Amino acid sequence: MTATAPAPSTARVRATALLPRLALVLAALLAALFTAASPATAHAALTASDPKDGAVVATAPAQVTLSFSEQVALGDDSIRVLDPQGRRVDTGELRDMCSGNTVRYGTALHTGLPDGTYTVAWQAVSADSHPISGAFTFSIGAPSATDVTLPATQAGGGPVGIAYGIARYAAYAGFTVLVGGAAFILLCWRRGAAERPLQKLVVRAWVTLTTATLVMLVLRTPYTGSGKFADAFDLDGLRAVLETKTGASLVSRLLLLGAAALFVAVLFGVYARRVQGAGPEEKALASEGHEEEAHDEEAHNEEAHEQEAHEEARATNDLTFGLALGGAVVAGGIAATWALSEHASTGIQPGIAMPADILHLLAVATWLGGLAALLVALHKVPGMERAAVRRFSTVAFVSVLVLAVTGVYQSWRQLGSWSALTGTDYGQLLLVKVGLVAVLLGVAYLSRKWTARLADAPEAPVAAPAEVAGPDDVSRETGSDDVDGSDVSRETEPVTVPADPERAAQLARQLAARESAREKQVRDADPNRAGLRRSVLAEAGIAVILLAVTTVLTSTEPGRTVEQEAGRGSAGATAVPDRAVKITLPFDTGGQNGKGSVRLELDPGRVGANTLHLWADSGDGKPFDLPEIKVAFTLPAKDIGPLPLVPDQAAPGHWTASGVQLPLAGEWRIDVTVRTSDIDQTTVQKTVKIG
């Protein structure tokens, strides 16, 4: 919701003049930020390795090293090197080789490794708390077949990843409602502290945030490691988590939630008793008027009553200020546990990004959490003051301004270019989020109009609840006994409580049903209030979707990193695009039926892994089922090869091989050896260019 001015016509004029200017300023700021963007990363990325992916080395290396774009957390098992049979050949000891801005880690290999293709599987946790993983191969001497099977799911995936993601969403939702609900009470509607529906809302939000934080702490080990729920009970893993930045943030959040529990207890205890019912001044002054009419002899106490009312009001204001200040400190501390362990803590300008992220989270919570509290109050509390709705409108307007400024800065920081806005998952999610915010503001404008109408309309009378008299009182009800809403608003006299417990319970249920129907009738009798409730309900529904998108956005790789990885990956391929190598080689082994041809296709025909297909045709053009066919690749300019390869037969006259590694670009000679009988064979060759 947005702010309302005292006069609707004046507010409309001011809004018409202000909004275009505000939009122009934000657009200019956004353009300037994107134009001035400089390279940075958020999620860590593997930038180099030694040996390189797909490399063929003449002798076994002493170690394998990995370089990353930013600081990462690794353990002794984070880098695993496997031989063609899937056995580990590394020592399991992690080597920290970081120096200055270079982030490099390695692991030593056993000596005497035989020739063949080796697989390097790695897993780490980036500085923004997200797990990353990958794998690549290199060969010693010549490539070979390998039996290594890599995990189907990446780090942070699988059932554990789903459970951890649900806990993340629940944590954000709990924080939003906890902070926003408390802010709504202290800033907009103090009497709400004594209302049971709002108390339940805030307490349940605290329970949700606390439970989600505990779940995230317990699941952190399997989430960043094995992906198995059983590892949640690994005490050594939990101890290791507590030593990380994320673990420390989760523990700090739990400690701050302890302080938040004390805040909630005071808010709904001492504070609620002070503000219960009407305000202290109104209550005292109303009491004075009644006493003047009924007891003229106590008129001299008027000044004393008024002084007492003012002192009580001053004490309540002091308590409100203290709770607001303490609550803001606790809420800021909880928000900081996200800022210190996720995207804001990495990349460029972390000193600015973390305070901006804290303000962003607090603005979101104040707006959307306050919206949830307002919806509950409109639905459950028939006697809610209209002034509270107007106050929340102002609070929401300030929150939206803070949200816009910090959101623009965060978008620039995580995207870095206009192309990332549409070309990356992060940018597309950000566009969805911006669209949802725009829709939410549109619905908030409707809520603002209902608020203005509600402020101008006269207050609807609230029916007084029926009183229950003691068993000695004898009285009767006036009006109908129906509870369908037709006559429930009639006045009632004190109701006699029967001596029979069963009859008394039945009467209590009837009174409760009548009271519920009366409250519903009061809520529905005011069309302005009903319209506001519907528009706020629509806002709350959109806010839930917005919160879900925001949660996904926090775990999505930022556009800056995606574009940089794509740039590194395509740097060597832009000059020469990938294209399959297709050649035909005639052969003649000299024996009976020894003539034919071999059609060879190497796809995609580039440095790295390729797929090889061979088709053999006889002289009459039919498939030639050769007893044996072999292939070798040689790069004479670099003195590499021959790299032998025996393809597998897929069908009569058709052979194939996958994972054919060509480590360097250049003019490669392809030798195809064909055998047509036990003694008749020949080798044909052709030179092709590999990008």
Secondary structure as UniProt FT lines:
FT   HELIX           8..35
FT   STRAND          46..50
FT   TURN            53..54
FT   STRAND          56..57
FT   STRAND          63..68
FT   STRAND          72..73
FT   TURN            76..77
FT   STRAND          79..82
FT   TURN            84..85
FT   STRAND          90..96
FT   TURN            100..101
FT   STRAND          102..109
FT   STRAND          116..126
FT   TURN            127..128
FT   STRAND          131..140
FT   TURN            155..156
FT   HELIX           158..187
FT   HELIX           190..194
FT   HELIX           196..224
FT   TURN            225..226
FT   HELIX           229..233
FT   HELIX           235..242
FT   HELIX           245..267
FT   TURN            268..269
FT   HELIX           270..275
FT   HELIX           280..294
FT   HELIX           296..301
FT   HELIX           302..339
FT   TURN            340..341
FT   HELIX           343..345
FT   HELIX           350..364
FT   HELIX           365..369
FT   HELIX           370..380
FT   TURN            382..383
FT   HELIX           386..415
FT   HELIX           419..423
FT   HELIX           425..456
FT   TURN            471..472
FT   TURN            488..489
FT   HELIX           501..525
FT   HELIX           527..554
FT   HELIX           559..570
FT   TURN            571..573
FT   STRAND          581..588
FT   TURN            592..593
FT   STRAND          595..603
FT   STRAND          608..618
FT   TURN            619..620
FT   STRAND          628..635
FT   HELIX           636..638
FT   STRAND          640..645
FT   STRAND          648..651
FT   TURN            652..653
FT   STRAND          654..662
FT   STRAND          666..675
FT   STRAND          681..690
//
